[in-house]
Amino acid sequence: GEAGFEMAVSRDAIAHGVEQAPTMLSFPGGRYRRDLLAVGREAGYELFFSSTAGANRTAALKPGALLRRMAIRDDTAMLTFAGIAGAAPLTLARAQAMGALKTALRRLIGNRLYHSLYERMST
C-alpha cells in the first residue's frame, strides 16, 4: 500500500544519502496503527518508536519492537532531564499521566483538531 511505498522510498533515500540504510523508524507525532508495524518490517525497519512515554528494558530491543520514548525539548529543565536519563519513577509517572491526558483529549476532539491546537501551543 501507500504507507509501505512511502516507508521504502524514504528508507532508500536515506540509505543513498548517508550510505547506510536506517533500521529505526519514529512515527510522525508518535502516532501509528498496529498494521504499520508489519508494513515497516517489510520495508526493512527493525525498531519503531511510539509517543508512549516510558523507559525500555534492554530485552525490548529485539527486531520489530515498538519502543517508548521521552520528549526532550530545548526548555527541558536539567533536573527533569536527569530524571528521564535515570528512568526515575516519578518522572516517568508524570510523563505517562500527561501522555494519557493527551490521548484522551485527542480521542475527544479528534486528531486533526488536536494537532492544530498542539501546533498553536508549541509556537
Biotite code that builds the C-alpha atoms (Angstrom):
import biotite.structure as struc

atoms = struc.array([
    struc.Atom([0.000, 0.000, 0.000], chain_id="A", res_id=1, res_name="GLY", atom_name="CA", element="C"),
    struc.Atom([0.833, 3.670, 0.100], chain_id="A", res_id=2, res_name="GLU", atom_name="CA", element="C"),
    struc.Atom([2.373, 3.556, 3.594], chain_id="A", res_id=3, res_name="ALA", atom_name="CA", element="C"),
    struc.Atom([4.721, 0.730, 2.602], chain_id="A", res_id=4, res_name="GLY", atom_name="CA", element="C"),
    struc.Atom([5.736, 2.610, -0.528], chain_id="A", res_id=5, res_name="PHE", atom_name="CA", element="C"),
    struc.Atom([6.450, 5.776, 1.487], chain_id="A", res_id=6, res_name="GLU", atom_name="CA", element="C"),
    struc.Atom([8.483, 3.855, 4.063], chain_id="A", res_id=7, res_name="MET", atom_name="CA", element="C"),
    struc.Atom([10.523, 2.040, 1.414], chain_id="A", res_id=8, res_name="ALA", atom_name="CA", element="C"),
    struc.Atom([11.174, 5.196, -0.639], chain_id="A", res_id=9, res_name="VAL", atom_name="CA", element="C"),
    struc.Atom([12.198, 7.138, 2.490], chain_id="A", res_id=10, res_name="SER", atom_name="CA", element="C"),
    struc.Atom([14.482, 4.333, 3.638], chain_id="A", res_id=11, res_name="ARG", atom_name="CA", element="C"),
    struc.Atom([16.110, 4.109, 0.200], chain_id="A", res_id=12, res_name="ASP", atom_name="CA", element="C"),
    struc.Atom([16.610, 7.891, 0.020], chain_id="A", res_id=13, res_name="ALA", atom_name="CA", element="C"),
    struc.Atom([18.297, 7.955, 3.427], chain_id="A", res_id=14, res_name="ILE", atom_name="CA", element="C"),
    struc.Atom([20.437, 4.934, 2.522], chain_id="A", res_id=15, res_name="ALA", atom_name="CA", element="C"),
    struc.Atom([21.532, 6.663, -0.672], chain_id="A", res_id=16, res_name="HIS", atom_name="CA", element="C"),
    struc.Atom([22.316, 9.922, 1.136], chain_id="A", res_id=17, res_name="GLY", atom_name="CA", element="C"),
    struc.Atom([24.315, 8.512, 4.046], chain_id="A", res_id=18, res_name="VAL", atom_name="CA", element="C"),
    struc.Atom([25.388, 5.188, 2.517], chain_id="A", res_id=19, res_name="GLU", atom_name="CA", element="C"),
    struc.Atom([23.692, 3.183, 5.254], chain_id="A", res_id=20, res_name="GLN", atom_name="CA", element="C"),
    struc.Atom([20.069, 2.123, 5.441], chain_id="A", res_id=21, res_name="ALA", atom_name="CA", element="C"),
    struc.Atom([18.210, 3.179, 8.579], chain_id="A", res_id=22, res_name="PRO", atom_name="CA", element="C"),
    struc.Atom([16.896, 0.391, 10.778], chain_id="A", res_id=23, res_name="THR", atom_name="CA", element="C"),
    struc.Atom([14.728, 2.505, 13.096], chain_id="A", res_id=24, res_name="MET", atom_name="CA", element="C"),
    struc.Atom([11.547, 4.444, 12.373], chain_id="A", res_id=25, res_name="LEU", atom_name="CA", element="C"),
    struc.Atom([9.884, 7.079, 14.502], chain_id="A", res_id=26, res_name="SER", atom_name="CA", element="C"),
    struc.Atom([6.257, 7.516, 13.530], chain_id="A", res_id=27, res_name="PHE", atom_name="CA", element="C"),
    struc.Atom([5.264, 11.139, 12.829], chain_id="A", res_id=28, res_name="PRO", atom_name="CA", element="C"),
    struc.Atom([3.953, 12.550, 16.070], chain_id="A", res_id=29, res_name="GLY", atom_name="CA", element="C"),
    struc.Atom([4.455, 9.079, 17.532], chain_id="A", res_id=30, res_name="GLY", atom_name="CA", element="C"),
    struc.Atom([1.049, 8.098, 16.177], chain_id="A", res_id=31, res_name="ARG", atom_name="CA", element="C"),
    struc.Atom([0.707, 4.781, 14.395], chain_id="A", res_id=32, res_name="TYR", atom_name="CA", element="C"),
    struc.Atom([-1.615, 1.905, 13.699], chain_id="A", res_id=33, res_name="ARG", atom_name="CA", element="C"),
    struc.Atom([-0.610, -1.641, 14.623], chain_id="A", res_id=34, res_name="ARG", atom_name="CA", element="C"),
    struc.Atom([-0.733, -2.745, 10.966], chain_id="A", res_id=35, res_name="ASP", atom_name="CA", element="C"),
    struc.Atom([2.021, -0.219, 10.164], chain_id="A", res_id=36, res_name="LEU", atom_name="CA", element="C"),
    struc.Atom([4.492, -2.228, 12.242], chain_id="A", res_id=37, res_name="LEU", atom_name="CA", element="C"),
    struc.Atom([4.247, -5.140, 9.801], chain_id="A", res_id=38, res_name="ALA", atom_name="CA", element="C"),
    struc.Atom([4.462, -2.746, 6.854], chain_id="A", res_id=39, res_name="VAL", atom_name="CA", element="C"),
    struc.Atom([7.557, -1.163, 8.363], chain_id="A", res_id=40, res_name="GLY", atom_name="CA", element="C"),
    struc.Atom([9.181, -4.541, 8.930], chain_id="A", res_id=41, res_name="ARG", atom_name="CA", element="C"),
    struc.Atom([8.555, -5.422, 5.284], chain_id="A", res_id=42, res_name="GLU", atom_name="CA", element="C"),
    struc.Atom([10.218, -2.123, 4.302], chain_id="A", res_id=43, res_name="ALA", atom_name="CA", element="C"),
    struc.Atom([13.326, -3.135, 6.282], chain_id="A", res_id=44, res_name="GLY", atom_name="CA", element="C"),
    struc.Atom([12.916, -1.313, 9.585], chain_id="A", res_id=45, res_name="TYR", atom_name="CA", element="C"),
    struc.Atom([13.726, -3.220, 12.768], chain_id="A", res_id=46, res_name="GLU", atom_name="CA", element="C"),
    struc.Atom([12.777, -0.891, 15.643], chain_id="A", res_id=47, res_name="LEU", atom_name="CA", element="C"),
    struc.Atom([9.874, 1.537, 15.925], chain_id="A", res_id=48, res_name="PHE", atom_name="CA", element="C"),
    struc.Atom([9.297, 4.478, 18.234], chain_id="A", res_id=49, res_name="PHE", atom_name="CA", element="C"),
    struc.Atom([5.875, 5.476, 19.534], chain_id="A", res_id=50, res_name="SER", atom_name="CA", element="C"),
    struc.Atom([4.910, 8.525, 21.543], chain_id="A", res_id=51, res_name="SER", atom_name="CA", element="C"),
    struc.Atom([4.142, 6.392, 24.591], chain_id="A", res_id=52, res_name="THR", atom_name="CA", element="C"),
    struc.Atom([6.149, 7.820, 27.480], chain_id="A", res_id=53, res_name="ALA", atom_name="CA", element="C"),
    struc.Atom([8.359, 5.452, 29.380], chain_id="A", res_id=54, res_name="GLY", atom_name="CA", element="C"),
    struc.Atom([11.631, 3.599, 29.616], chain_id="A", res_id=55, res_name="ALA", atom_name="CA", element="C"),
    struc.Atom([12.574, 0.459, 27.695], chain_id="A", res_id=56, res_name="ASN", atom_name="CA", element="C"),
    struc.Atom([14.335, -2.573, 29.088], chain_id="A", res_id=57, res_name="ARG", atom_name="CA", element="C"),
    struc.Atom([17.246, -3.956, 27.116], chain_id="A", res_id=58, res_name="THR", atom_name="CA", element="C"),
    struc.Atom([15.179, -7.068, 26.383], chain_id="A", res_id=59, res_name="ALA", atom_name="CA", element="C"),
    struc.Atom([12.718, -4.854, 24.473], chain_id="A", res_id=60, res_name="ALA", atom_name="CA", element="C"),
    struc.Atom([15.367, -4.028, 21.875], chain_id="A", res_id=61, res_name="LEU", atom_name="CA", element="C"),
    struc.Atom([14.539, -7.012, 19.699], chain_id="A", res_id=62, res_name="LYS", atom_name="CA", element="C"),
    struc.Atom([13.765, -6.728, 15.971], chain_id="A", res_id=63, res_name="PRO", atom_name="CA", element="C"),
    struc.Atom([10.251, -5.497, 15.311], chain_id="A", res_id=64, res_name="GLY", atom_name="CA", element="C"),
    struc.Atom([9.825, -3.936, 18.756], chain_id="A", res_id=65, res_name="ALA", atom_name="CA", element="C"),
    struc.Atom([7.736, -0.842, 19.396], chain_id="A", res_id=66, res_name="LEU", atom_name="CA", element="C"),
    struc.Atom([9.609, 1.305, 21.895], chain_id="A", res_id=67, res_name="LEU", atom_name="CA", element="C"),
    struc.Atom([8.561, 4.039, 24.286], chain_id="A", res_id=68, res_name="ARG", atom_name="CA", element="C"),
    struc.Atom([10.312, 7.389, 24.319], chain_id="A", res_id=69, res_name="ARG", atom_name="CA", element="C"),
    struc.Atom([10.563, 10.551, 26.347], chain_id="A", res_id=70, res_name="MET", atom_name="CA", element="C"),
    struc.Atom([10.418, 14.037, 24.890], chain_id="A", res_id=71, res_name="ALA", atom_name="CA", element="C"),
    struc.Atom([13.425, 16.283, 25.446], chain_id="A", res_id=72, res_name="ILE", atom_name="CA", element="C"),
    struc.Atom([12.877, 19.876, 24.378], chain_id="A", res_id=73, res_name="ARG", atom_name="CA", element="C"),
    struc.Atom([15.067, 22.964, 24.450], chain_id="A", res_id=74, res_name="ASP", atom_name="CA", element="C"),
    struc.Atom([13.272, 24.117, 27.603], chain_id="A", res_id=75, res_name="ASP", atom_name="CA", element="C"),
    struc.Atom([13.543, 20.782, 29.460], chain_id="A", res_id=76, res_name="THR", atom_name="CA", element="C"),
    struc.Atom([14.991, 21.521, 32.903], chain_id="A", res_id=77, res_name="ALA", atom_name="CA", element="C"),
    struc.Atom([18.232, 19.781, 33.832], chain_id="A", res_id=78, res_name="MET", atom_name="CA", element="C"),
    struc.Atom([16.535, 18.115, 36.812], chain_id="A", res_id=79, res_name="LEU", atom_name="CA", element="C"),
    struc.Atom([13.825, 16.713, 34.524], chain_id="A", res_id=80, res_name="THR", atom_name="CA", element="C"),
    struc.Atom([16.460, 15.562, 32.041], chain_id="A", res_id=81, res_name="PHE", atom_name="CA", element="C"),
    struc.Atom([18.321, 13.780, 34.846], chain_id="A", res_id=82, res_name="ALA", atom_name="CA", element="C"),
    struc.Atom([15.066, 12.074, 35.864], chain_id="A", res_id=83, res_name="GLY", atom_name="CA", element="C"),
    struc.Atom([14.453, 10.940, 32.293], chain_id="A", res_id=84, res_name="ILE", atom_name="CA", element="C"),
    struc.Atom([18.025, 9.721, 31.818], chain_id="A", res_id=85, res_name="ALA", atom_name="CA", element="C"),
    struc.Atom([17.868, 7.810, 35.091], chain_id="A", res_id=86, res_name="GLY", atom_name="CA", element="C"),
    struc.Atom([14.341, 6.485, 34.462], chain_id="A", res_id=87, res_name="ALA", atom_name="CA", element="C"),
    struc.Atom([13.221, 7.989, 37.775], chain_id="A", res_id=88, res_name="ALA", atom_name="CA", element="C"),
    struc.Atom([9.797, 6.553, 38.685], chain_id="A", res_id=89, res_name="PRO", atom_name="CA", element="C"),
    struc.Atom([8.231, 9.947, 39.473], chain_id="A", res_id=90, res_name="LEU", atom_name="CA", element="C"),
    struc.Atom([9.488, 11.480, 36.214], chain_id="A", res_id=91, res_name="THR", atom_name="CA", element="C"),
    struc.Atom([8.158, 8.517, 34.217], chain_id="A", res_id=92, res_name="LEU", atom_name="CA", element="C"),
    struc.Atom([4.821, 8.602, 36.061], chain_id="A", res_id=93, res_name="ALA", atom_name="CA", element="C"),
    struc.Atom([4.364, 12.305, 35.312], chain_id="A", res_id=94, res_name="ARG", atom_name="CA", element="C"),
    struc.Atom([5.166, 11.778, 31.636], chain_id="A", res_id=95, res_name="ALA", atom_name="CA", element="C"),
    struc.Atom([2.813, 8.796, 31.433], chain_id="A", res_id=96, res_name="GLN", atom_name="CA", element="C"),
    struc.Atom([-0.007, 10.764, 33.093], chain_id="A", res_id=97, res_name="ALA", atom_name="CA", element="C"),
    struc.Atom([0.490, 13.634, 30.645], chain_id="A", res_id=98, res_name="MET", atom_name="CA", element="C"),
    struc.Atom([0.512, 11.142, 27.769], chain_id="A", res_id=99, res_name="GLY", atom_name="CA", element="C"),
    struc.Atom([-2.763, 9.611, 28.968], chain_id="A", res_id=100, res_name="ALA", atom_name="CA", element="C"),
    struc.Atom([-4.298, 13.082, 29.196], chain_id="A", res_id=101, res_name="LEU", atom_name="CA", element="C"),
    struc.Atom([-3.180, 13.924, 25.647], chain_id="A", res_id=102, res_name="LYS", atom_name="CA", element="C"),
    struc.Atom([-4.540, 10.623, 24.340], chain_id="A", res_id=103, res_name="THR", atom_name="CA", element="C"),
    struc.Atom([-7.905, 11.245, 25.989], chain_id="A", res_id=104, res_name="ALA", atom_name="CA", element="C"),
    struc.Atom([-8.035, 14.773, 24.569], chain_id="A", res_id=105, res_name="LEU", atom_name="CA", element="C"),
    struc.Atom([-7.113, 13.513, 21.082], chain_id="A", res_id=106, res_name="ARG", atom_name="CA", element="C"),
    struc.Atom([-9.911, 10.927, 21.248], chain_id="A", res_id=107, res_name="ARG", atom_name="CA", element="C"),
    struc.Atom([-12.370, 13.541, 22.478], chain_id="A", res_id=108, res_name="LEU", atom_name="CA", element="C"),
    struc.Atom([-11.678, 16.256, 19.876], chain_id="A", res_id=109, res_name="ILE", atom_name="CA", element="C"),
    struc.Atom([-10.135, 14.242, 17.035], chain_id="A", res_id=110, res_name="GLY", atom_name="CA", element="C"),
    struc.Atom([-6.597, 14.036, 15.728], chain_id="A", res_id=111, res_name="ASN", atom_name="CA", element="C"),
    struc.Atom([-6.831, 16.946, 13.274], chain_id="A", res_id=112, res_name="ARG", atom_name="CA", element="C"),
    struc.Atom([-8.093, 19.472, 15.850], chain_id="A", res_id=113, res_name="LEU", atom_name="CA", element="C"),
    struc.Atom([-5.678, 18.133, 18.480], chain_id="A", res_id=114, res_name="TYR", atom_name="CA", element="C"),
    struc.Atom([-2.728, 18.565, 16.123], chain_id="A", res_id=115, res_name="HIS", atom_name="CA", element="C"),
    struc.Atom([-3.861, 22.090, 15.238], chain_id="A", res_id=116, res_name="SER", atom_name="CA", element="C"),
    struc.Atom([-4.080, 23.038, 18.918], chain_id="A", res_id=117, res_name="LEU", atom_name="CA", element="C"),
    struc.Atom([-0.732, 21.412, 19.633], chain_id="A", res_id=118, res_name="TYR", atom_name="CA", element="C"),
    struc.Atom([0.923, 23.411, 16.833], chain_id="A", res_id=119, res_name="GLU", atom_name="CA", element="C"),
    struc.Atom([-0.533, 26.676, 18.160], chain_id="A", res_id=120, res_name="ARG", atom_name="CA", element="C"),
    struc.Atom([0.588, 25.963, 21.721], chain_id="A", res_id=121, res_name="MET", atom_name="CA", element="C"),
    struc.Atom([4.094, 24.886, 20.643], chain_id="A", res_id=122, res_name="SER", atom_name="CA", element="C"),
    struc.Atom([4.971, 28.181, 18.956], chain_id="A", res_id=123, res_name="THR", atom_name="CA", element="C"),
])
